[in-house]
Amino acid sequence: MLSTAPLDTLIQALAVPTRRVILERIITSGEITVVDLTRGSGVTQGAVSQHLKSLKQAGLVTERPEGRNVYYRARPEGLAPLADWMSHYDAFWRDRFSDLRSVLKEIDP
């Protein structure tokens, strides 16, 4: 039986909209502190820290302490379990696009 623990953790982390927003901010910033993530977000610093903990456990972010600040950076390779799982469905989508191509040719030869 396949181990789904990393994939389950990843999907659970990404299932929360606030976490996806935080991850997007980290990705677009390159590196960012909790204080900067909290500023203007409408979410408390404690809540942001909890979301970051989930993202870190899922392997989506890393942290780098520097003095009193902790900087967070995205880990694109953290999405690998999800990409691997999705790759099992390549044939499904390829067949569907092929069917769509055939239908479109029938509609507009």
N, C-alpha and C positions, 0 to 999 in steps of 0.2 A: 504494500500500500504506500502511496506517495505521501510525503510529509507536506502538510499544507500550513504549518505554523507560521513561517515567514510571510506567506501570501495572505493568510488570514489577518495577521497583525497589520500588514500594509493596507489591505482593503478597509479594515476597521479605522485605521488612522485617516485615510482619505475620505471616509464616509461622512465625516463631520465638516459641514461647509466652512466653519470658522477656521479649521485647520488647513483647508485648501487655500483660503485667503492668506493665512499666515505663510504657508509654503510659497505661494506666488510672490508675496512681498520679499521673502528671503531670496528667491530666484532672481527677481528683478534688481535687488539691491546688491547682490553678490555676497555681501556679508553685512550683518545687522545685529544690533543689540536688542535685548528684551525691552529696554526703555524706548528705543526707537520704534519697535513693533507695536508697543502699547499706545504710543502717542497718536492721537486722532483715530484710534480704532474703535472706541466705545466699549472696549473689553478691558477688564482689570488686569494689572500686571500679574497677579496670581493666576488668573485664568489663562493668560498668554503662556506663562511658564508651564502650566499643566499641559496645554496643547503642544508646546515644544517638547515636553517629555515624551508624549505619545509619538510625535514625529521622529524623535531621536530613537526610540525603541523600535520603530518601524524601519530604521536605517535610512530615513529620508533627509536628515540633517546631522551635521556634526557641530560641536561647540569648541571654541577656542578661548580660554580665559586669558585676559590681559588686564592686569591690575584689578580694579573693582568691577570691570565689565566682562561680560561673556559675549562673544561674537558667535553668531550662528551662520552657517553656510550650507547650501543645499548639496545633497549627494545624489546626482543623477543616477548613479549605479544602484541606488536604493530601489529604483523602479524595475530593476531586472526581473524579480520574481513575477511581477504583473505582466511585463512584456513577454516573458517565457510562457506564462499561462495563456495569454492572448494569442500567441503564435500557434497554438493548437487549433485555432479556429480559422487560420489562413485559408485552408481549402474550402471551408464553408463560404467565406466571403468571395473568394475567387469564383466559385460556381455561381453565386448570386449575381456578381457583376457580369459574368459571361451571359447569364440568362437575360439580364437587363439589356445588354448590348444586342442580343437577338431580337428582343421585343422592340427596341428603338429602331432597328433596321426594318422591321415589318411595318412600323408606323410611318417612317419617313425613309423610303428606299433610296 
